[in-house]
Amino acid sequence: MRKQEKEILDQEVRRIAQNPSIGEEKKGDLMGVFVHKFMIKTTTQYLLAYRKIGQDLELVMIGPHENYYRDLKQYLKNR
């Protein structure tokens, strides 16, 4: 990840920390997981999954949209 991309990611993580309801809460298999969507560069949408654990946030997974939810479900299943 390039420095500029890392800065964008850090900014989005701070936004989530300031307002955890910024992401969309998922349903079904992903209940309790929130996903925040944002752009890195102008053409790539990234998704960042997180969970609220009491007063804390757990960052779960980041990635581009393609196959994201499939991979997220697989990751959570194997934890």
Backbone atoms as SQL, in Angstrom:
CREATE TABLE atoms (id INTEGER PRIMARY KEY, chain TEXT, resi INTEGER, resn TEXT, atom TEXT, x REAL, y REAL, z REAL);
INSERT INTO atoms VALUES
  (1, 'A', 1, 'MET', 'N', 0.850, -1.173, 0.000),
  (2, 'A', 1, 'MET', 'CA', 0.000, 0.000, 0.000),
  (3, 'A', 1, 'MET', 'C', 0.899, 1.241, 0.000),
  (4, 'A', 2, 'ARG', 'N', 0.607, 2.150, -0.873),
  (5, 'A', 2, 'ARG', 'CA', 1.383, 3.380, -0.976),
  (6, 'A', 2, 'ARG', 'C', 1.045, 4.331, 0.170),
  (7, 'A', 3, 'LYS', 'N', 1.939, 5.279, 0.414),
  (8, 'A', 3, 'LYS', 'CA', 1.766, 6.232, 1.515),
  (9, 'A', 3, 'LYS', 'C', 0.438, 6.984, 1.401),
  (10, 'A', 4, 'GLN', 'N', 0.105, 7.464, 0.210),
  (11, 'A', 4, 'GLN', 'CA', -1.143, 8.202, 0.019),
  (12, 'A', 4, 'GLN', 'C', -2.356, 7.313, 0.306),
  (13, 'A', 5, 'GLU', 'N', -2.320, 6.068, -0.133),
  (14, 'A', 5, 'GLU', 'CA', -3.413, 5.131, 0.132),
  (15, 'A', 5, 'GLU', 'C', -3.532, 4.852, 1.624),
  (16, 'A', 6, 'LYS', 'N', -2.400, 4.702, 2.307),
  (17, 'A', 6, 'LYS', 'CA', -2.393, 4.475, 3.756),
  (18, 'A', 6, 'LYS', 'C', -2.996, 5.666, 4.485),
  (19, 'A', 7, 'GLU', 'N', -2.702, 6.866, 4.027),
  (20, 'A', 7, 'GLU', 'CA', -3.263, 8.069, 4.644),
  (21, 'A', 7, 'GLU', 'C', -4.782, 8.100, 4.488),
  (22, 'A', 8, 'ILE', 'N', -5.278, 7.720, 3.327),
  (23, 'A', 8, 'ILE', 'CA', -6.729, 7.666, 3.103),
  (24, 'A', 8, 'ILE', 'C', -7.350, 6.622, 4.029),
  (25, 'A', 9, 'LEU', 'N', -6.734, 5.453, 4.124),
  (26, 'A', 9, 'LEU', 'CA', -7.234, 4.402, 5.014),
  (27, 'A', 9, 'LEU', 'C', -7.253, 4.886, 6.456),
  (28, 'A', 10, 'ASP', 'N', -6.173, 5.510, 6.915),
  (29, 'A', 10, 'ASP', 'CA', -6.122, 6.035, 8.281),
  (30, 'A', 10, 'ASP', 'C', -7.235, 7.054, 8.528),
  (31, 'A', 11, 'GLN', 'N', -7.481, 7.902, 7.544),
  (32, 'A', 11, 'GLN', 'CA', -8.540, 8.904, 7.654),
  (33, 'A', 11, 'GLN', 'C', -9.906, 8.227, 7.796),
  (34, 'A', 12, 'GLU', 'N', -10.153, 7.181, 7.023),
  (35, 'A', 12, 'GLU', 'CA', -11.440, 6.485, 7.089),
  (36, 'A', 12, 'GLU', 'C', -11.597, 5.747, 8.422),
  (37, 'A', 13, 'VAL', 'N', -10.515, 5.183, 8.935),
  (38, 'A', 13, 'VAL', 'CA', -10.575, 4.513, 10.244),
  (39, 'A', 13, 'VAL', 'C', -10.913, 5.542, 11.324),
  (40, 'A', 14, 'ARG', 'N', -10.312, 6.726, 11.243),
  (41, 'A', 14, 'ARG', 'CA', -10.642, 7.790, 12.210),
  (42, 'A', 14, 'ARG', 'C', -12.117, 8.187, 12.100),
  (43, 'A', 15, 'ARG', 'N', -12.631, 8.261, 10.874),
  (44, 'A', 15, 'ARG', 'CA', -14.052, 8.598, 10.675),
  (45, 'A', 15, 'ARG', 'C', -14.949, 7.553, 11.346),
  (46, 'A', 16, 'ILE', 'N', -14.599, 6.281, 11.200),
  (47, 'A', 16, 'ILE', 'CA', -15.375, 5.210, 11.835),
  (48, 'A', 16, 'ILE', 'C', -15.288, 5.330, 13.352),
  (49, 'A', 17, 'ALA', 'N', -14.087, 5.595, 13.876),
  (50, 'A', 17, 'ALA', 'CA', -13.905, 5.717, 15.326),
  (51, 'A', 17, 'ALA', 'C', -14.741, 6.874, 15.886),
  (52, 'A', 18, 'GLN', 'N', -14.854, 7.957, 15.138),
  (53, 'A', 18, 'GLN', 'CA', -15.632, 9.113, 15.578),
  (54, 'A', 18, 'GLN', 'C', -17.133, 8.873, 15.465),
  (55, 'A', 19, 'ASN', 'N', -17.534, 8.043, 14.500),
  (56, 'A', 19, 'ASN', 'CA', -18.952, 7.799, 14.263),
  (57, 'A', 19, 'ASN', 'C', -19.146, 6.352, 13.804),
  (58, 'A', 20, 'PRO', 'N', -19.200, 5.402, 14.751),
  (59, 'A', 20, 'PRO', 'CA', -19.293, 3.981, 14.372),
  (60, 'A', 20, 'PRO', 'C', -20.533, 3.613, 13.556),
  (61, 'A', 21, 'SER', 'N', -21.536, 4.466, 13.547),
  (62, 'A', 21, 'SER', 'CA', -22.735, 4.152, 12.763),
  (63, 'A', 21, 'SER', 'C', -22.598, 4.597, 11.309),
  (64, 'A', 22, 'ILE', 'N', -21.405, 5.037, 10.911),
  (65, 'A', 22, 'ILE', 'CA', -21.174, 5.482, 9.533),
  (66, 'A', 22, 'ILE', 'C', -21.340, 4.332, 8.532),
  (67, 'A', 23, 'GLY', 'N', -20.993, 3.135, 8.945),
  (68, 'A', 23, 'GLY', 'CA', -21.109, 1.975, 8.057),
  (69, 'A', 23, 'GLY', 'C', -22.516, 1.403, 8.062),
  (70, 'A', 24, 'GLU', 'N', -22.765, 0.529, 7.114),
  (71, 'A', 24, 'GLU', 'CA', -24.068, -0.135, 6.998),
  (72, 'A', 24, 'GLU', 'C', -24.002, -1.475, 7.726),
  (73, 'A', 25, 'GLU', 'N', -24.947, -1.678, 8.661),
  (74, 'A', 25, 'GLU', 'CA', -24.973, -2.965, 9.364),
  (75, 'A', 25, 'GLU', 'C', -25.542, -4.024, 8.430),
  (76, 'A', 26, 'LYS', 'N', -24.863, -5.149, 8.372),
  (77, 'A', 26, 'LYS', 'CA', -25.269, -6.237, 7.501),
  (78, 'A', 26, 'LYS', 'C', -26.296, -7.134, 8.198),
  (79, 'A', 27, 'LYS', 'N', -26.924, -7.967, 7.404),
  (80, 'A', 27, 'LYS', 'CA', -27.968, -8.865, 7.907),
  (81, 'A', 27, 'LYS', 'C', -27.553, -10.307, 7.668),
  (82, 'A', 28, 'GLY', 'N', -28.354, -11.233, 8.167),
  (83, 'A', 28, 'GLY', 'CA', -28.115, -12.652, 7.911),
  (84, 'A', 28, 'GLY', 'C', -26.826, -13.149, 8.524),
  (85, 'A', 29, 'ASP', 'N', -26.020, -13.838, 7.709),
  (86, 'A', 29, 'ASP', 'CA', -24.753, -14.407, 8.177),
  (87, 'A', 29, 'ASP', 'C', -23.801, -13.358, 8.735),
  (88, 'A', 30, 'LEU', 'N', -23.969, -12.117, 8.307),
  (89, 'A', 30, 'LEU', 'CA', -23.053, -11.052, 8.710),
  (90, 'A', 30, 'LEU', 'C', -23.659, -10.100, 9.744),
  (91, 'A', 31, 'MET', 'N', -24.724, -10.532, 10.423),
  (92, 'A', 31, 'MET', 'CA', -25.351, -9.680, 11.417),
  (93, 'A', 31, 'MET', 'C', -24.320, -9.263, 12.464),
  (94, 'A', 32, 'GLY', 'N', -24.322, -7.982, 12.815),
  (95, 'A', 32, 'GLY', 'CA', -23.370, -7.457, 13.777),
  (96, 'A', 32, 'GLY', 'C', -22.111, -6.896, 13.139),
  (97, 'A', 33, 'VAL', 'N', -21.973, -7.097, 11.835),
  (98, 'A', 33, 'VAL', 'CA', -20.826, -6.564, 11.098),
  (99, 'A', 33, 'VAL', 'C', -21.292, -5.323, 10.339),
  (100, 'A', 34, 'PHE', 'N', -20.495, -4.277, 10.430),
  (101, 'A', 34, 'PHE', 'CA', -20.763, -3.045, 9.701),
  (102, 'A', 34, 'PHE', 'C', -19.749, -2.932, 8.573),
  (103, 'A', 35, 'VAL', 'N', -20.184, -2.369, 7.444),
  (104, 'A', 35, 'VAL', 'CA', -19.278, -2.186, 6.318),
  (105, 'A', 35, 'VAL', 'C', -19.336, -0.722, 5.884),
  (106, 'A', 36, 'HIS', 'N', -18.164, -0.108, 5.854),
  (107, 'A', 36, 'HIS', 'CA', -18.007, 1.283, 5.411),
  (108, 'A', 36, 'HIS', 'C', -17.340, 1.259, 4.045),
  (109, 'A', 37, 'LYS', 'N', -17.920, 1.954, 3.075),
  (110, 'A', 37, 'LYS', 'CA', -17.392, 1.998, 1.711),
  (111, 'A', 37, 'LYS', 'C', -16.722, 3.347, 1.477),
  (112, 'A', 38, 'PHE', 'N', -15.575, 3.309, 0.805),
  (113, 'A', 38, 'PHE', 'CA', -14.869, 4.545, 0.471),
  (114, 'A', 38, 'PHE', 'C', -13.987, 4.306, -0.749),
  (115, 'A', 39, 'MET', 'N', -13.523, 5.398, -1.319),
  (116, 'A', 39, 'MET', 'CA', -12.720, 5.327, -2.541),
  (117, 'A', 39, 'MET', 'C', -11.248, 5.560, -2.222),
  (118, 'A', 40, 'ILE', 'N', -10.392, 4.770, -2.856),
  (119, 'A', 40, 'ILE', 'CA', -8.965, 5.042, -2.898),
  (120, 'A', 40, 'ILE', 'C', -8.657, 5.245, -4.375),
  (121, 'A', 41, 'LYS', 'N', -8.006, 6.338, -4.671),
  (122, 'A', 41, 'LYS', 'CA', -7.872, 6.821, -6.038),
  (123, 'A', 41, 'LYS', 'C', -9.279, 7.199, -6.490),
  (124, 'A', 42, 'THR', 'N', -9.543, 7.296, -7.728),
  (125, 'A', 42, 'THR', 'CA', -10.888, 7.692, -8.148),
  (126, 'A', 42, 'THR', 'C', -11.668, 6.534, -8.742),
  (127, 'A', 43, 'THR', 'N', -11.020, 5.378, -8.855),
  (128, 'A', 43, 'THR', 'CA', -11.696, 4.282, -9.554),
  (129, 'A', 43, 'THR', 'C', -11.896, 3.036, -8.704),
  (130, 'A', 44, 'THR', 'N', -11.291, 2.976, -7.523),
  (131, 'A', 44, 'THR', 'CA', -11.361, 1.749, -6.738),
  (132, 'A', 44, 'THR', 'C', -12.126, 1.971, -5.450),
  (133, 'A', 45, 'GLN', 'N', -13.257, 1.290, -5.327),
  (134, 'A', 45, 'GLN', 'CA', -14.026, 1.357, -4.089),
  (135, 'A', 45, 'GLN', 'C', -13.537, 0.263, -3.146),
  (136, 'A', 46, 'TYR', 'N', -13.259, 0.652, -1.913),
  (137, 'A', 46, 'TYR', 'CA', -12.847, -0.299, -0.887),
  (138, 'A', 46, 'TYR', 'C', -13.933, -0.412, 0.154),
  (139, 'A', 47, 'LEU', 'N', -13.993, -1.580, 0.774),
  (140, 'A', 47, 'LEU', 'CA', -14.931, -1.827, 1.855),
  (141, 'A', 47, 'LEU', 'C', -14.120, -2.190, 3.086),
  (142, 'A', 48, 'LEU', 'N', -14.538, -1.656, 4.220),
  (143, 'A', 48, 'LEU', 'CA', -13.881, -1.924, 5.483),
  (144, 'A', 48, 'LEU', 'C', -14.937, -2.443, 6.455),
  (145, 'A', 49, 'ALA', 'N', -14.787, -3.706, 6.849),
  (146, 'A', 49, 'ALA', 'CA', -15.731, -4.336, 7.775),
  (147, 'A', 49, 'ALA', 'C', -15.219, -4.162, 9.202),
  (148, 'A', 50, 'TYR', 'N', -16.151, -3.898, 10.102),
  (149, 'A', 50, 'TYR', 'CA', -15.802, -3.750, 11.511),
  (150, 'A', 50, 'TYR', 'C', -16.988, -4.178, 12.373),
  (151, 'A', 51, 'ARG', 'N', -16.678, -4.440, 13.648),
  (152, 'A', 51, 'ARG', 'CA', -17.709, -4.813, 14.610),
  (153, 'A', 51, 'ARG', 'C', -17.564, -3.956, 15.857),
  (154, 'A', 52, 'LYS', 'N', -18.676, -3.704, 16.511),
  (155, 'A', 52, 'LYS', 'CA', -18.658, -3.015, 17.795),
  (156, 'A', 52, 'LYS', 'C', -18.562, -4.081, 18.884),
  (157, 'A', 53, 'ILE', 'N', -17.541, -3.970, 19.711),
  (158, 'A', 53, 'ILE', 'CA', -17.341, -4.894, 20.830),
  (159, 'A', 53, 'ILE', 'C', -17.348, -4.034, 22.089),
  (160, 'A', 54, 'GLY', 'N', -18.509, -3.931, 22.730),
  (161, 'A', 54, 'GLY', 'CA', -18.631, -3.024, 23.870),
  (162, 'A', 54, 'GLY', 'C', -18.368, -1.602, 23.411),
  (163, 'A', 55, 'GLN', 'N', -17.401, -0.947, 24.041),
  (164, 'A', 55, 'GLN', 'CA', -17.024, 0.416, 23.655),
  (165, 'A', 55, 'GLN', 'C', -15.941, 0.434, 22.579),
  (166, 'A', 56, 'ASP', 'N', -15.444, -0.730, 22.200),
  (167, 'A', 56, 'ASP', 'CA', -14.343, -0.826, 21.234),
  (168, 'A', 56, 'ASP', 'C', -14.851, -1.186, 19.847),
  (169, 'A', 57, 'LEU', 'N', -13.975, -0.977, 18.868),
  (170, 'A', 57, 'LEU', 'CA', -14.243, -1.392, 17.498),
  (171, 'A', 57, 'LEU', 'C', -13.194, -2.408, 17.087),
  (172, 'A', 58, 'GLU', 'N', -13.635, -3.452, 16.427),
  (173, 'A', 58, 'GLU', 'CA', -12.728, -4.443, 15.873),
  (174, 'A', 58, 'GLU', 'C', -12.757, -4.289, 14.357),
  (175, 'A', 59, 'LEU', 'N', -11.620, -3.927, 13.775),
  (176, 'A', 59, 'LEU', 'CA', -11.520, -3.866, 12.322),
  (177, 'A', 59, 'LEU', 'C', -11.327, -5.284, 11.824),
  (178, 'A', 60, 'VAL', 'N', -12.190, -5.734, 10.930),
  (179, 'A', 60, 'VAL', 'CA', -12.206, -7.139, 10.527),
  (180, 'A', 60, 'VAL', 'C', -11.484, -7.366, 9.204),
  (181, 'A', 61, 'MET', 'N', -11.861, -6.614, 8.177),
  (182, 'A', 61, 'MET', 'CA', -11.289, -6.886, 6.861),
  (183, 'A', 61, 'MET', 'C', -11.444, -5.669, 5.955),
  (184, 'A', 62, 'ILE', 'N', -10.439, -5.444, 5.115),
  (185, 'A', 62, 'ILE', 'CA', -10.505, -4.393, 4.100),
  (186, 'A', 62, 'ILE', 'C', -10.196, -5.031, 2.750),
  (187, 'A', 63, 'GLY', 'N', -10.857, -4.518, 1.718),
  (188, 'A', 63, 'GLY', 'CA', -10.579, -5.023, 0.385),
  (189, 'A', 63, 'GLY', 'C', -11.445, -4.354, -0.653),
  (190, 'A', 64, 'PRO', 'N', -11.129, -4.582, -1.927),
  (191, 'A', 64, 'PRO', 'CA', -11.982, -4.062, -2.996),
  (192, 'A', 64, 'PRO', 'C', -13.300, -4.842, -3.035),
  (193, 'A', 65, 'HIS', 'N', -14.266, -4.282, -3.714),
  (194, 'A', 65, 'HIS', 'CA', -15.622, -4.846, -3.694),
  (195, 'A', 65, 'HIS', 'C', -15.703, -6.256, -4.266),
  (196, 'A', 66, 'GLU', 'N', -14.914, -6.559, -5.278),
  (197, 'A', 66, 'GLU', 'CA', -15.023, -7.854, -5.953),
  (198, 'A', 66, 'GLU', 'C', -14.806, -9.013, -4.978),
  (199, 'A', 67, 'ASN', 'N', -15.797, -9.867, -4.852),
  (200, 'A', 67, 'ASN', 'CA', -15.780, -11.048, -3.980),
  (201, 'A', 67, 'ASN', 'C', -15.621, -10.716, -2.495),
  (202, 'A', 68, 'TYR', 'N', -15.816, -9.468, -2.109),
  (203, 'A', 68, 'TYR', 'CA', -15.577, -9.037, -0.733),
  (204, 'A', 68, 'TYR', 'C', -16.451, -9.790, 0.260),
  (205, 'A', 69, 'TYR', 'N', -17.750, -9.825, 0.013),
  (206, 'A', 69, 'TYR', 'CA', -18.655, -10.444, 0.984),
  (207, 'A', 69, 'TYR', 'C', -18.434, -11.947, 1.080),
  (208, 'A', 70, 'ARG', 'N', -18.139, -12.578, -0.016),
  (209, 'A', 70, 'ARG', 'CA', -17.814, -14.009, 0.015),
  (210, 'A', 70, 'ARG', 'C', -16.582, -14.247, 0.884),
  (211, 'A', 71, 'ASP', 'N', -15.543, -13.452, 0.671),
  (212, 'A', 71, 'ASP', 'CA', -14.310, -13.596, 1.439),
  (213, 'A', 71, 'ASP', 'C', -14.518, -13.246, 2.910),
  (214, 'A', 72, 'LEU', 'N', -15.331, -12.242, 3.171),
  (215, 'A', 72, 'LEU', 'CA', -15.613, -11.841, 4.552),
  (216, 'A', 72, 'LEU', 'C', -16.334, -12.962, 5.301),
  (217, 'A', 73, 'LYS', 'N', -17.330, -13.552, 4.677),
  (218, 'A', 73, 'LYS', 'CA', -18.047, -14.664, 5.307),
  (219, 'A', 73, 'LYS', 'C', -17.098, -15.823, 5.586),
  (220, 'A', 74, 'GLN', 'N', -16.243, -16.139, 4.636),
  (221, 'A', 74, 'GLN', 'CA', -15.269, -17.221, 4.805),
  (222, 'A', 74, 'GLN', 'C', -14.322, -16.924, 5.958),
  (223, 'A', 75, 'TYR', 'N', -13.835, -15.701, 6.021),
  (224, 'A', 75, 'TYR', 'CA', -12.914, -15.303, 7.081),
  (225, 'A', 75, 'TYR', 'C', -13.561, -15.444, 8.465),
  (226, 'A', 76, 'LEU', 'N', -14.783, -14.942, 8.589),
  (227, 'A', 76, 'LEU', 'CA', -15.471, -14.995, 9.885),
  (228, 'A', 76, 'LEU', 'C', -15.822, -16.426, 10.262),
  (229, 'A', 77, 'LYS', 'N', -16.127, -17.243, 9.293),
  (230, 'A', 77, 'LYS', 'CA', -16.450, -18.650, 9.544),
  (231, 'A', 77, 'LYS', 'C', -15.241, -19.399, 10.108),
  (232, 'A', 78, 'ASN', 'N', -14.050, -19.058, 9.634),
  (233, 'A', 78, 'ASN', 'CA', -12.828, -19.759, 10.040),
  (234, 'A', 78, 'ASN', 'C', -12.175, -19.185, 11.288),
  (235, 'A', 79, 'ARG', 'N', -12.741, -18.190, 11.894),
  (236, 'A', 79, 'ARG', 'CA', -12.161, -17.595, 13.103),
  (237, 'A', 79, 'ARG', 'C', -12.528, -18.334, 14.321);
